[in-house]
Amino acid sequence: MQVILTLILAFVLVVAISLGLLHLGRNRLRQRPEKLLALIQQARSGQLQENAWIYALAQPYLHDPEVDEIRHQLLEVEKHHWAGKTSLHHHQQDFLFDAEGLKELQRIEFRLSQLLDKRQPQVKKEL
């Protein structure tokens, strides 16, 4: 009887710890739209590394369809306007996109910032 009770208690403890760890780590694994906005701003200023761009856009925003749509738009810009590390002007920053791509990034940045501004009151109400 004592062995059965010990096994049941051990099983319940393992399940409780597992569920607790899953719950605690869930929000930390999610990408934040604010980081995507900062990524676009860095790309437009020529300060973004190629690996950072690729890594950030490889992770979908499954919890946020609107932001994931913006991520898909950024992938399209990458597909059509990728320039690698090139200088648009002598003695200035290196850019990952051509001039048309930078204009597209500016439009996408504006849409994303509008989306985040629209959501800001919702965040304050929840707090």
Rosetta silent file (secondary structure, phi, psi, omega in degrees, C-alpha in Angstrom):
SEQUENCE: MQVILTLILAFVLVVAISLGLLHLGRNRLRQRPEKLLALIQQARSGQLQENAWIYALAQPYLHDPEVDEIRHQLLEVEKHHWAGKTSLHHHQQDFLFDAEGLKELQRIEFRLSQLLDKRQPQVKKEL
SCORE:     score description
SCORE:     0.000 S_00000001
   1 L     0.000  -41.940 -178.940    0.000    0.000    0.000 S_00000001
   2 H   -66.668  -35.498  178.383    2.802    2.392    0.890 S_00000001
   3 H   -65.701  -43.242  179.510    4.573    1.674   -2.433 S_00000001
   4 H   -64.151  -44.465  178.576    1.428    2.465   -4.429 S_00000001
   5 H   -62.431  -39.935  177.985    0.873    5.692   -2.505 S_00000001
   6 H   -65.037  -42.981  178.591    4.513    6.708   -3.092 S_00000001
   7 H   -64.504  -41.314  178.763    4.225    6.026   -6.842 S_00000001
   8 H   -65.035  -44.830  179.239    0.992    8.005   -7.108 S_00000001
   9 H   -63.074  -41.024  178.248    2.473   10.923   -5.168 S_00000001
  10 H   -64.081  -42.628  178.736    5.621   10.868   -7.341 S_00000001
  11 H   -62.394  -46.323  179.091    3.524   10.830  -10.520 S_00000001
  12 H   -61.920  -40.201  179.590    1.380   13.759   -9.332 S_00000001
  13 H   -64.707  -43.851  178.690    4.518   15.702   -8.373 S_00000001
  14 H   -63.753  -43.860  178.838    6.143   15.137  -11.791 S_00000001
  15 H   -63.596  -43.428 -179.582    2.960   16.185  -13.605 S_00000001
  16 H   -63.704  -43.137  178.934    2.583   19.296  -11.412 S_00000001
  17 H   -65.411  -42.732  179.496    6.204   20.357  -11.976 S_00000001
  18 H   -61.947  -46.262  179.216    5.907   19.753  -15.741 S_00000001
  19 H   -64.970  -38.623  177.869    2.718   21.797  -16.030 S_00000001
  20 H   -62.919  -44.333  178.572    4.234   24.560  -13.925 S_00000001
  21 H   -66.089  -38.931  176.761    7.317   24.773  -16.113 S_00000001
  22 H   -62.959  -42.301 -179.623    5.225   24.791  -19.280 S_00000001
  23 H   -67.291  -40.890 -178.656    3.074   27.590  -17.933 S_00000001
  24 H   -69.052  -37.378 -175.800    6.029   29.714  -16.797 S_00000001
  25 H   -85.888   -7.843 -173.397    7.970   29.411  -20.042 S_00000001
  26 H   -62.132  -49.571 -176.545    5.105   29.990  -22.435 S_00000001
  27 H   -72.412  -25.614 -179.610    5.209   33.803  -22.620 S_00000001
  28 H   -74.793  -24.944 -179.620    8.982   33.965  -22.790 S_00000001
  29 H   -81.207  -17.391 -178.552    9.077   31.849  -25.922 S_00000001
  30 L   -75.350  140.144  172.917    6.727   34.133  -27.809 S_00000001
  31 L   -73.764  143.663  178.115    8.135   36.717  -30.144 S_00000001
  32 L  -102.870  135.906 -179.909    7.125   40.260  -29.282 S_00000001
  33 H   -60.504  -28.547  179.064    5.935   42.630  -32.052 S_00000001
  34 H   -62.940  -34.672  177.692    8.011   45.432  -30.509 S_00000001
  35 H   -69.196  -34.491  176.881   11.150   43.458  -31.327 S_00000001
  36 H   -66.136  -39.323  177.009   10.001   43.118  -34.926 S_00000001
  37 H   -63.083  -44.146  178.125    9.544   46.890  -35.095 S_00000001
  38 H   -63.213  -36.152  178.014   13.067   47.419  -33.723 S_00000001
  39 H   -62.524  -44.600  179.072   14.367   44.930  -36.296 S_00000001
  40 H   -63.366  -43.287 -179.951   12.799   46.910  -39.147 S_00000001
  41 H   -62.596  -39.886  177.588   14.225   50.160  -37.775 S_00000001
  42 H   -66.850  -39.090  178.951   17.698   48.642  -37.563 S_00000001
  43 H   -64.418  -39.515 -179.939   17.423   47.309  -41.113 S_00000001
  44 H   -70.616  -27.443 -179.113   16.409   50.741  -42.386 S_00000001
  45 H   -90.765   -5.373  178.345   19.308   52.434  -40.593 S_00000001
  46 L    83.231   14.910 -176.789   21.887   49.947  -41.887 S_00000001
  47 L  -102.521    3.292 -173.820   22.767   48.642  -38.420 S_00000001
  48 L   -94.291  136.837  175.088   21.262   45.169  -38.710 S_00000001
  49 L   -83.550  147.901 -177.855   23.305   42.020  -39.159 S_00000001
  50 H   -59.074  -40.706 -178.678   22.147   39.518  -41.763 S_00000001
  51 H   -64.935  -37.220  179.576   21.923   36.669  -39.225 S_00000001
  52 H   -64.308  -40.471  178.630   19.661   38.684  -36.913 S_00000001
  53 H   -62.701  -49.861 -176.816   17.241   39.343  -39.785 S_00000001
  54 H   -63.344  -43.957 -178.779   17.112   35.711  -40.852 S_00000001
  55 H   -65.078  -44.321 -176.390   16.698   34.396  -37.309 S_00000001
  56 H   -65.671  -38.284 -177.682   13.961   36.866  -36.343 S_00000001
  57 H   -84.312   -9.363  178.217   11.836   36.199  -39.424 S_00000001
  58 H   -77.263  -16.869 -177.029   12.218   32.434  -39.198 S_00000001
  59 L   -99.099  116.343 -178.649   10.029   32.351  -36.094 S_00000001
  60 L   -73.483  157.107  176.109    6.287   32.648  -36.807 S_00000001
  61 L  -101.815   70.072 -175.734    3.883   34.675  -34.673 S_00000001
  62 L   -63.195  -28.543 -178.572    1.287   31.931  -34.323 S_00000001
  63 L   -82.592   -6.423 -175.462   -0.335   33.732  -31.378 S_00000001
  64 L  -142.778   89.104 -175.090   -0.748   36.968  -33.387 S_00000001
  65 H   -60.917  -34.605 -179.664   -2.052   36.577  -36.972 S_00000001
  66 H   -65.183  -43.839  179.318   -1.835   40.310  -37.787 S_00000001
  67 H   -71.149  -34.032  177.609    1.841   40.487  -36.880 S_00000001
  68 H   -65.904  -33.621  175.258    2.504   37.203  -38.654 S_00000001
  69 H   -64.195  -39.784  176.561    1.022   38.740  -41.807 S_00000001
  70 H   -64.953  -38.957  176.444    3.500   41.602  -41.444 S_00000001
  71 H   -60.370  -40.793  177.327    6.281   39.029  -41.024 S_00000001
  72 H   -64.601  -37.697  176.603    5.181   37.447  -44.326 S_00000001
  73 H   -63.621  -39.433  177.391    5.306   40.881  -45.976 S_00000001
  74 H   -64.757  -36.792  176.760    8.861   41.304  -44.677 S_00000001
  75 H   -65.359  -35.946  176.188    9.763   37.923  -46.157 S_00000001
  76 H   -66.517  -40.507  176.620    8.396   39.108  -49.513 S_00000001
  77 H   -61.307  -43.217  178.448   10.521   42.259  -49.287 S_00000001
  78 H   -60.667  -42.393 -177.923   13.520   40.056  -48.569 S_00000001
  79 H   -62.463  -39.286 -173.263   12.675   37.843  -51.548 S_00000001
  80 H   -98.728  -22.465 -171.178   12.443   40.726  -54.028 S_00000001
  81 H  -127.426   17.215 -178.967   14.784   43.407  -52.660 S_00000001
  82 E   -68.052  130.609  179.539   17.598   41.602  -50.843 S_00000001
  83 E  -120.939   -5.970 -173.829   20.946   43.228  -51.538 S_00000001
  84 E    73.506 -155.959  178.364   23.126   41.663  -48.860 S_00000001
  85 E   -90.112   93.466  177.704   25.556   44.020  -47.154 S_00000001
  86 E  -126.449  149.592  177.028   25.901   46.845  -49.663 S_00000001
  87 E   -92.512  128.705  175.815   26.507   50.559  -49.209 S_00000001
  88 L   -79.233  -31.856  179.424   24.002   52.825  -50.911 S_00000001
  89 L  -133.101  146.757 -179.080   26.255   55.832  -50.462 S_00000001
  90 L   -60.519  137.397  178.071   29.982   56.032  -50.040 S_00000001
  91 L    64.747   29.526  175.383   31.130   56.156  -46.378 S_00000001
  92 L  -124.294 -179.311 -176.249   27.707   55.299  -44.961 S_00000001
  93 L   -62.530  155.802  174.601   26.129   52.283  -43.274 S_00000001
  94 E   -86.305  138.045 -178.217   25.721   48.953  -45.023 S_00000001
  95 E  -116.544  148.034  178.490   22.156   48.004  -45.917 S_00000001
  96 E   -85.739  -14.326 -174.611   20.620   44.584  -46.442 S_00000001
  97 E  -127.031  157.110  174.821   18.078   45.879  -49.000 S_00000001
  98 L   -75.757  179.318 -174.731   18.101   47.985  -52.124 S_00000001
  99 H   -61.401  -40.340  178.543   16.489   51.446  -52.191 S_00000001
 100 H   -65.343  -38.947  177.312   13.050   50.106  -53.165 S_00000001
 101 H   -63.716  -37.840  177.854   13.239   47.555  -50.370 S_00000001
 102 H   -65.755  -35.577  175.650   14.025   50.284  -47.850 S_00000001
 103 H   -65.797  -41.282  176.989   10.917   52.175  -48.998 S_00000001
 104 H   -62.469  -42.329  177.990    8.844   49.019  -48.529 S_00000001
 105 H   -60.379  -37.288  178.875   10.330   48.564  -45.062 S_00000001
 106 H   -64.340  -41.960  178.490    9.313   52.126  -44.221 S_00000001
 107 H   -65.532  -42.061  179.618    5.701   51.405  -45.223 S_00000001
 108 H   -67.224  -39.191  177.126    5.650   48.164  -43.252 S_00000001
 109 H   -60.401  -41.260  178.825    7.208   49.885  -40.245 S_00000001
 110 H   -62.739  -44.981  179.417    4.454   52.504  -40.349 S_00000001
 111 H   -63.439  -42.173 -179.889    1.729   49.822  -40.459 S_00000001
 112 H   -67.190  -40.268  178.753    3.290   47.879  -37.598 S_00000001
 113 H   -66.678  -35.960  175.266    3.700   50.981  -35.445 S_00000001
 114 H   -63.804  -42.537  178.627    0.045   51.893  -36.086 S_00000001
 115 H   -61.495  -44.208 -179.818   -0.998   48.380  -35.057 S_00000001
 116 H   -68.523  -37.388  176.958    1.053   48.591  -31.864 S_00000001
 117 H   -65.093  -37.573  178.853   -0.270   52.071  -31.066 S_00000001
 118 H   -65.915  -33.977 -179.302   -3.820   50.812  -31.522 S_00000001
 119 H   -80.476  -20.104 -174.988   -3.119   47.966  -29.103 S_00000001
 120 H   -55.724  -45.191  177.347   -1.461   50.163  -26.474 S_00000001
 121 H   -61.474  -33.233  178.392   -4.721   51.245  -24.764 S_00000001
 122 H   -63.196  -39.345 -179.756   -5.750   47.571  -24.538 S_00000001
 123 H   -66.184  -42.387 -179.366   -2.557   46.764  -22.670 S_00000001
 124 H   -65.956  -36.093  178.867   -3.113   49.634  -20.223 S_00000001
 125 H   -66.033  -37.714 -178.298   -6.721   48.518  -19.574 S_00000001
 126 H   -68.465  -30.611 -179.832   -5.563   44.989  -18.789 S_00000001
 127 L   -75.377    0.000    0.000   -3.066   46.261  -16.227 S_00000001
